[in-house]
Amino acid sequence: MMDRFKEKFGLAKAAPIATAIIVGFTLTACFSGSDEQAGRESEQDQERNENEQAGGGTGAVPEGYQEIDAGLISYSVPADWEPPEEENDELTNAYEGVDEDGTIVMTAGLVPINGVDETTESAKAITRALSGKVTLGNRIREMDRDQEIEVPGARSAARNDYLVEQSRIDEIDFSNVIDIALITEDNEGVAFRLNVADDAIDSQEREKIVNSIRVN
């Protein structure tokens, strides 16, 4: 099951933040687009803005969701999501959702990072380190990075959004990826990632997960 997840979702493991800040981050994907895709991106931007304006970042557990204690932070996912069969070093404290065929099409968890301390002024240092690292051959159709947001209990938080075209997977056209990075009041850094294949859940459901994040 975990092998299928790695194959389908196509985001490469992030480099340690300390290295990324010093030497920068090289994209392994290329950018492309079309009028049809531009329309899809515009619609997604509008939906995301509407959801944010509706009152996001509360840290509350939505109805029908389960809260996951991920150490420094908690987040919520639908009640039928389950932990992966095997732990891995690419995504920790993870939960997954499957489709009617039992294929993993949604996952959420923490991306391991290091190099954050009291000298790190903003969580944007984390999102910049994470941005754009996708499996070779895939294409980033949309990337909206380093968005300032609020997360309950964090002194700084930032967000990346990606729409990644899958070039090697017939069953999946796109991955909707959201990274939420934050720095706690104790100067500890955390990076949360939500990865959804195509429209396995819509933008409102994705925002419910993102808005449920809070510092423990």
N, C-alpha and C positions, 0 to 999 in steps of 0.2 A: 504493500500500500504506500509506504513512504517513497519507494523508488518511483512509483507512478506520479506522486506529488512532485518530486524533483524534476521529472521529465516534463510535466505539464506546465509548471508555473514559470520556469525560465528566468528567474532572477538569481544572479550570482551572489555568492557570499561577499559581504562588505569587508573592506580592509579595516584594520584598527584605526580608530579616529585620529590618534596621534600621528600616524604616518600620513593619513589623508590630508590633514591640515597642513603639514609641512610641504609635501610634494605635489599636492593637488590630486585630482581624481580623473582618470581617463575613461571616457565613454567607450564601451565595447559594442554599442548599438549605433545604428544610423537613424536619422530623422527622415520621415517622408509623410505625405499626406495627399488628400484629394478633397474635392468639394463635398462629397458624401461624408467623408470622415470629419471634415471641418464642422459640418452640421451636427454630427453626433457629439463632437467635443463641446460645441456651443451649448447644446442641450444639457450635457452633463454639468458644465460650469453653472448653468442657470439652476439646475436642481440642487447642486451643492450649496450655492449661495442662499437659496431659499431655506434649505435645511439649517444652515448656520444661523440665519437670521431668526429662525424659529426658536432659538434658544439652546445651542449646543454647549458642550463642555461642562455639563453639570455633574458628571461622575455618577449619575443615578443608574440603577439597573432597570432596563426596560421590561415591561410586562412580557412574560413568556421567555425571558432570557435567564441564563445562569451567570453568576459572577465568578470570575477566575482570579484567585490570588496568585499573582506572578512575582511575589517578593516585594520589590520596591513599589510596584504599582498593582492595581487591580483593573481588570477590564471585563466586559460581558459579551457573551455570544449566545445565539439561539440555544434553547434547552436540549436540542437533539445533537449538538456537536459533541465530539468525544476527543480524548487525547489520542495522539498517534500511537500506532502499535510499537514503534521504536523511537527512542529519543535520538536526536542528532545535534551536532554543534552549529548548525546553520540557523535553527530556529528553536528556542527553548521556551518552556512554559506554554507549549502550543496546544491548540484545539483545532479540530478539523470538521468540516461539513461535507457530506457526500450527496450525490444525486441519486435518482431512483435505481440506477444500475450499480450503486455502491462505489462509484468512482469519486475520488477526492476532487472537489471543485472549489473548495473554500478553505482557507487556513488563516490562523491568526496566532501571533506569538511574539517573542522578543528576539531581536537581532543582537548578538553579543557585540559590545563595543568596549573600548577602554580609552584612556587618555583624557578623561574629563576631570577637572578639579576646580578649585576656587578661582583660578585664572581664566577659565572658560566663560566668557561673558554671556554668550547666547547659545541656545539650542540649535541655532542655524549652523553652528560649526558641525553638528552631528548630521543634520539633513544634507548639508553640502557634501559630506563624506559619503553618504549613502546614495546620493542622486545618480541615476543613470547607469548603474552597474547591472547589465542584463546579459543573459546568455548570448554568445556570439551567434549571429544569424537572425535573432529577433530584432524588431524595430520599435522604437519609441514613437508612437503617433502623437502623444501629448505628454508634456512634463511641466507641471506647475510646482515649482519648488520654493523652499525657504519662506513659506507663508507663516506669519506670526499668528499664534493661536493661544488660547488659555486652557490650561488643564488644572483642575483643582489640586492644590498642594504643591505645584511646581513654581519655581522662581522664573523659569523660562521654558517656553515650548514652541515648537515649530513643526511644520507639516510639508510633506511632499506628496504629490499625486502624479501617477503615471498611467498611461494607457499603452500597454505593450502588445504589439502584434506578434502572435506566435507563428513562426515560419515553418516549424517542423512537426506540428501536431495537427492532424486533420480534424480531430473532434473539437478543438478549441480555436477560436479566431483571435480572441484578445484576453489579456489579463488586466483587470482593474486593480492597481496596487496603491495602497496608502501607507506612508511611513509617518509615524508620529514620534518625534524626538523631544525629550524633556530633560531638564536639570532640576534636581530636587533642591530643597532649602539646605540640605547637607552636602550639596555639590557633587551628587552622584548622577551619572548620566544613564539614560535609558532610551532604547529605541524599540518601538512597537511597529509591527508590520501586519497589515491585512491584505490578503491576496485572494481575489475572486475571479474565477474563470467566466468570461463572457458576462451574462446577466443572471448568474446563478442566484444572486440576490440583488435587488435593485439599489439605487443610490440612497434611498431613504433608510433601508436596512443597514447599509454600510455605515451611514452616518450615525445610526443608533449605537453601533459598536464603538466607533471613534469617540462619540460624545460620552460614553460610559467610562472612559479611562480616568483614573484618579491616582494620586500618590497615596500610598498606605501610611 
